[in-house]
């Protein structure tokens, strides 16, 4: 597609960012999308699916890097990044994907960055974020039970994690593990720590790759993992003991925006596929093109409207992060995260309906996109958590609203 920058924010986008958006749009449209069938053909069958990476991925990585389309997601606050604002990258995230490196970039020591961030940025290795647990309600991260116990000059980790994205990838070399290092702390948000665990550390047992509506997303996958007496040196702690919540909140703000923009990109693709399908002359029902039926026209219009509504919510959130930081943009981030995944599912469902039985088959990307989109309603915090937070933030304005109304009631009208 030809990406058009919304006029409302065009003046905030640098000429360099505009050029990158144009270049990225062209690369994805002409290189990545046509490579999708090649990617699926190159994935081996059975257990071999988890042992190799389709060669087309490395080819595309080399091309992207040669074009300067590399590590765009790290904002101008990081010297390792491309120097973009969150708002500028938010537009690009509609078209592309992002990495799991911001923790290292933002909180890592020099030694941690040298060992892990550099090869991650170079695309030589992959990482996994091990937070969600099978036996507790992980939507409340204070429930996490994984133990991080200091023993001399090491930490010993024991816990049962699942839905750890990327863990099945043969390139996955390191996990960032969330667990409790001080479970007795009265402040429940100071009980947790985040720690670096190399993938080859003894005691790590990947139980199985999980599936989403039957899709296993090989070779990356989403895995169930048991950490049994896993020992790592004390210098592997991120930022310090008891600061796990601080780290993940710093990571999740921009990360949620990236998820939202990719979801909008997926919605745009779903709508494009629908328009292509319903205008196909070979697709006629009751003597008409599908596009000539009122219900189809209505579905296209509704999809266009909710995509643009969601896009402006996300753009506003990204702009607020640039202005005041993620910590002070919680309401804007939460609104985007609560709205966008549901929007995506509505658009994809309409497109699937327009494709008939083909829409739920592997002949089109819609079913796989729907499966991935459905997980976004609880990934990085379920809808209910964000909605509750938004409501509480609004309720904090009660006193201010009351005072304003009292002041207004005392004013005498000027005739």
Secondary structure, 3 states (H helix, E strand, C coil): CCCCCCHHHHHHCCHHHHHHHHHHHHHHHHHHHHHHHHHHHHCCCHHHHHCCCCHHHHHHHHHHHHCCCCCCCCECCCCCCCCECHHHHHHHHCCCCCCCCHHHHHHCCHHHHHHHHHHHHCCCCEEEEECCECCCCCCCHHHCCCEEEEECCEEEEEEEEEEEECCCCCCEEEEEEEEECCCCCCCHHHCEEEEEEECCCCCEEEEEECCECCECCCCCCEEEEEEEEEEEEHHHECCCCCCHHHHHHHHHHHHHHHHHHHHHHHHHHHHHHHHHHHCCCCCEECCEEHHHCHHHHHHHHHHHHHHHHHHHHHHHHHHHHHHHCHHHCHHHHHHHHHHHHHHHHHHHHHHHHHHHHHHHCCCCCHHHHHHHHHHCCCCCCCHHHHHHHHHHHHHCCHHHHHHHHHHHHHCCCCC
